[in-house]
Amino acid sequence: AERGAAERDPLKATFEREMTKRYVGLWQYFFEPDGELSPAFKKVLNDVFDRFDRDLDDALSEAEFDDLWRITNGRGTPGGFYDEVLFRLDSNELGLTRIGFQDLFSLQASVNAEEVQKDLQKLGVWGDLALLSGLRNTSISSDIPANDLLSHFSRTTPEDFMPPEGDYIDTYLNRDDEEMS
């Protein structure tokens, strides 16, 4: 039955195979098998959010977000990017909320887990996530069946995770590709 489904939708089968090979080892740090953020990832994200929310108003202002961006990207946020983030993710009049911040990292982890790992390393919290997760490495683990991790994503395609091509979010999520060229 599975082979028949793959033959009917070869793009989906290829997508799932590639996602399994590339990200299943990292997904276990970021997501529960049902697709929800792992408790360890939430804790690390909350700690990072608290570190950059210097005025303690439970929102990242443009300046606070820019400070985070400089650490993870080595430069300030591109013009208009912060406004795009506020438009697309949970925010209020003070800035990007904690939920919006978690959603930003969740979205990026679902399409580019390796980049989130690099960001967390630059922020000095990757070791905390690994320790809290109780996981020892990022290799594909036989303890977590790929089908369970992918079940949440089985009704999606890469395009479902991506904003329209060419906008600032797209640039952010694909910055690895641009840096390599």
C-alpha positions as a LaTeX table, in Angstrom:
\begin{tabular}{lrrr}
\hline
Residue & $x$ (\AA) & $y$ (\AA) & $z$ (\AA) \\
\hline
Ala1 & 0.00 & 0.00 & 0.00 \\
Glu2 & 2.83 & 2.43 & 0.85 \\
Arg3 & 4.55 & 1.77 & $-2.44$ \\
Gly4 & 1.30 & 2.41 & $-4.32$ \\
Ala5 & 0.91 & 5.75 & $-2.55$ \\
Ala6 & 4.49 & 6.73 & $-3.38$ \\
Glu7 & 3.95 & 5.85 & $-7.02$ \\
Arg8 & 0.82 & 8.02 & $-7.11$ \\
Asp9 & 2.64 & 10.97 & $-5.56$ \\
Pro10 & 6.39 & 10.66 & $-6.26$ \\
Leu11 & 7.04 & 14.28 & $-5.22$ \\
Lys12 & 5.65 & 13.64 & $-1.75$ \\
Ala13 & 7.61 & 10.40 & $-1.44$ \\
Thr14 & 10.83 & 12.17 & $-2.46$ \\
Phe15 & 10.12 & 15.04 & $-0.06$ \\
Glu16 & 9.56 & 12.69 & 2.88 \\
Arg17 & 12.64 & 10.63 & 2.03 \\
Glu18 & 14.84 & 13.73 & 1.85 \\
Met19 & 13.37 & 15.20 & 5.04 \\
Thr20 & 13.99 & 11.93 & 6.83 \\
Lys21 & 17.61 & 11.78 & 5.72 \\
Arg22 & 18.41 & 15.42 & 6.45 \\
Tyr23 & 16.39 & 16.37 & 9.48 \\
Val24 & 15.07 & 13.48 & 11.51 \\
Gly25 & 18.18 & 13.56 & 13.67 \\
Leu26 & 17.64 & 17.24 & 14.45 \\
Trp27 & 13.84 & 17.17 & 14.55 \\
Gln28 & 13.98 & 15.11 & 17.71 \\
Tyr29 & 15.50 & 18.14 & 19.45 \\
Phe30 & 12.84 & 20.53 & 18.20 \\
Phe31 & 9.59 & 18.59 & 17.88 \\
Glu32 & 7.59 & 15.93 & 19.62 \\
Pro33 & 6.38 & 13.04 & 17.41 \\
Asp34 & 2.98 & 14.79 & 17.14 \\
Gly35 & 4.66 & 17.89 & 15.65 \\
Glu36 & 4.42 & 20.09 & 18.75 \\
Leu37 & 7.51 & 21.91 & 19.98 \\
Ser38 & 9.50 & 19.79 & 22.38 \\
Pro39 & 9.51 & 21.01 & 26.00 \\
Ala40 & 13.30 & 21.38 & 25.85 \\
Phe41 & 13.14 & 23.53 & 22.70 \\
Lys42 & 10.43 & 25.71 & 24.26 \\
Lys43 & 12.55 & 26.21 & 27.38 \\
Val44 & 15.62 & 27.17 & 25.37 \\
Leu45 & 13.58 & 29.54 & 23.19 \\
Asn46 & 12.03 & 31.13 & 26.30 \\
Asp47 & 15.51 & 31.61 & 27.78 \\
Val48 & 16.74 & 33.24 & 24.55 \\
Phe49 & 13.64 & 35.43 & 24.38 \\
Asp50 & 14.14 & 36.54 & 28.00 \\
Arg51 & 17.81 & 37.34 & 27.33 \\
Phe52 & 16.91 & 39.71 & 24.48 \\
Asp53 & 13.73 & 41.20 & 26.02 \\
Arg54 & 15.81 & 43.73 & 27.92 \\
Asp55 & 12.91 & 46.00 & 28.89 \\
Leu56 & 10.94 & 43.00 & 30.23 \\
Asp57 & 7.74 & 43.93 & 28.37 \\
Asp58 & 7.25 & 40.36 & 27.04 \\
Ala59 & 7.81 & 41.49 & 23.43 \\
Leu60 & 10.91 & 41.95 & 21.30 \\
Ser61 & 11.13 & 45.49 & 19.99 \\
Glu62 & 12.86 & 46.13 & 16.68 \\
Ala63 & 16.11 & 47.01 & 18.50 \\
Glu64 & 15.94 & 43.87 & 20.66 \\
Phe65 & 15.19 & 41.69 & 17.63 \\
Asp66 & 18.07 & 43.34 & 15.76 \\
Asp67 & 20.45 & 42.46 & 18.62 \\
Leu68 & 19.42 & 38.81 & 18.29 \\
Trp69 & 19.74 & 38.96 & 14.50 \\
Arg70 & 23.28 & 40.39 & 14.73 \\
Ile71 & 24.43 & 37.44 & 16.83 \\
Thr72 & 22.86 & 34.79 & 14.60 \\
Asn73 & 23.59 & 36.44 & 11.24 \\
Gly74 & 26.57 & 38.70 & 11.82 \\
Arg75 & 24.73 & 41.79 & 10.58 \\
Gly76 & 21.62 & 43.82 & 11.29 \\
Thr77 & 18.18 & 42.85 & 10.08 \\
Pro78 & 17.45 & 43.71 & 6.46 \\
Gly79 & 15.20 & 46.73 & 5.95 \\
Gly80 & 11.55 & 45.84 & 6.35 \\
Phe81 & 12.22 & 42.34 & 7.69 \\
Tyr82 & 11.10 & 43.08 & 11.24 \\
Asp83 & 7.82 & 44.57 & 9.97 \\
Glu84 & 7.29 & 41.45 & 7.84 \\
Val85 & 7.84 & 39.24 & 10.90 \\
Leu86 & 5.33 & 41.29 & 12.91 \\
Phe87 & 2.82 & 41.03 & 10.09 \\
Arg88 & 3.14 & 37.25 & 9.74 \\
Leu89 & 3.64 & 36.15 & 13.34 \\
Asp90 & 2.07 & 36.86 & 16.72 \\
Ser91 & 2.87 & 40.40 & 17.78 \\
Asn92 & 1.42 & 43.35 & 19.64 \\
Glu93 & 2.04 & 47.09 & 19.76 \\
Leu94 & 5.30 & 46.47 & 21.67 \\
Gly95 & 6.80 & 44.01 & 19.19 \\
Leu96 & 7.17 & 40.29 & 18.53 \\
Thr97 & 5.55 & 38.25 & 21.29 \\
Arg98 & 6.99 & 35.14 & 22.90 \\
Ile99 & 4.52 & 33.03 & 20.89 \\
Gly100 & 5.56 & 34.77 & 17.67 \\
Phe101 & 9.22 & 34.19 & 18.55 \\
Gln102 & 8.56 & 30.48 & 19.13 \\
Asp103 & 6.63 & 30.31 & 15.87 \\
Leu104 & 9.52 & 31.93 & 13.99 \\
Phe105 & 11.97 & 29.30 & 15.23 \\
Ser106 & 9.44 & 26.50 & 14.77 \\
Leu107 & 8.87 & 27.52 & 11.16 \\
Gln108 & 12.58 & 27.70 & 10.50 \\
Ala109 & 13.25 & 24.36 & 12.22 \\
Ser110 & 10.59 & 22.69 & 10.09 \\
Val111 & 12.24 & 23.81 & 6.85 \\
Asn112 & 15.91 & 24.23 & 7.82 \\
Ala113 & 16.73 & 22.44 & 11.06 \\
Glu114 & 20.46 & 22.71 & 10.42 \\
Glu115 & 20.24 & 26.51 & 10.36 \\
Val116 & 18.39 & 26.56 & 13.69 \\
Gln117 & 21.10 & 24.36 & 15.14 \\
Lys118 & 23.72 & 26.88 & 13.93 \\
Asp119 & 21.72 & 29.79 & 15.37 \\
Leu120 & 21.43 & 28.08 & 18.75 \\
Gln121 & 25.16 & 27.34 & 18.70 \\
Lys122 & 25.90 & 31.02 & 18.01 \\
Leu123 & 23.59 & 31.96 & 20.88 \\
Gly124 & 25.44 & 29.51 & 23.13 \\
Val125 & 22.37 & 27.42 & 23.97 \\
Trp126 & 22.70 & 24.36 & 21.71 \\
Gly127 & 24.38 & 22.44 & 24.55 \\
Asp128 & 21.48 & 23.39 & 26.85 \\
Leu129 & 18.98 & 22.01 & 24.33 \\
Ala130 & 20.93 & 18.79 & 23.93 \\
Leu131 & 21.24 & 18.39 & 27.71 \\
Leu132 & 17.55 & 19.14 & 28.35 \\
Ser133 & 16.52 & 16.80 & 25.53 \\
Gly134 & 18.55 & 13.95 & 26.95 \\
Leu135 & 19.86 & 13.26 & 23.44 \\
Arg136 & 23.52 & 12.58 & 22.83 \\
Asn137 & 23.98 & 13.33 & 19.13 \\
Thr138 & 22.31 & 14.59 & 16.01 \\
Ser139 & 22.60 & 11.45 & 13.94 \\
Ile140 & 19.48 & 9.67 & 12.75 \\
Ser141 & 18.19 & 7.77 & 15.73 \\
Ser142 & 16.62 & 4.36 & 15.51 \\
Asp143 & 14.81 & 5.17 & 18.76 \\
Ile144 & 12.45 & 7.55 & 17.00 \\
Pro145 & 10.79 & 6.12 & 13.91 \\
Ala146 & 10.92 & 8.53 & 11.03 \\
Asn147 & 7.30 & 7.79 & 10.21 \\
Asp148 & 6.23 & 9.10 & 13.63 \\
Leu149 & 8.20 & 12.30 & 13.23 \\
Leu150 & 6.94 & 12.79 & 9.69 \\
Ser151 & 3.32 & 11.98 & 10.49 \\
His152 & 2.67 & 15.60 & 11.41 \\
Phe153 & 4.11 & 16.71 & 8.09 \\
Ser154 & 2.56 & 13.98 & 5.95 \\
Arg155 & $-0.16$ & 16.27 & 4.62 \\
Thr156 & 2.23 & 19.04 & 3.73 \\
Thr157 & 4.75 & 19.93 & 1.09 \\
Pro158 & 7.73 & 22.27 & 1.38 \\
Glu159 & 5.63 & 25.02 & $-0.16$ \\
Asp160 & 3.18 & 24.83 & 2.76 \\
Phe161 & 5.95 & 26.05 & 5.06 \\
Met162 & 7.28 & 28.75 & 2.80 \\
Pro163 & 5.98 & 32.29 & 2.41 \\
Pro164 & 5.72 & 33.73 & $-1.10$ \\
Glu165 & 9.07 & 33.68 & $-2.86$ \\
Gly166 & 11.15 & 36.81 & $-2.62$ \\
Asp167 & 9.86 & 38.29 & 0.63 \\
Tyr168 & 11.99 & 38.85 & 3.70 \\
Ile169 & 10.94 & 35.68 & 5.51 \\
Asp170 & 11.93 & 33.67 & 2.42 \\
Thr171 & 15.33 & 35.38 & 2.46 \\
Tyr172 & 15.75 & 34.55 & 6.17 \\
Leu173 & 14.80 & 30.90 & 5.85 \\
Asn174 & 17.03 & 30.33 & 2.83 \\
Arg175 & 20.04 & 32.35 & 3.89 \\
Asp176 & 22.25 & 29.23 & 3.97 \\
Asp177 & 21.64 & 28.70 & 0.26 \\
Glu178 & 22.56 & 32.32 & $-0.52$ \\
Glu179 & 25.73 & 32.22 & 1.56 \\
Met180 & 26.93 & 29.11 & $-0.26$ \\
Ser181 & 26.59 & 30.65 & $-3.72$ \\
\hline
\end{tabular}
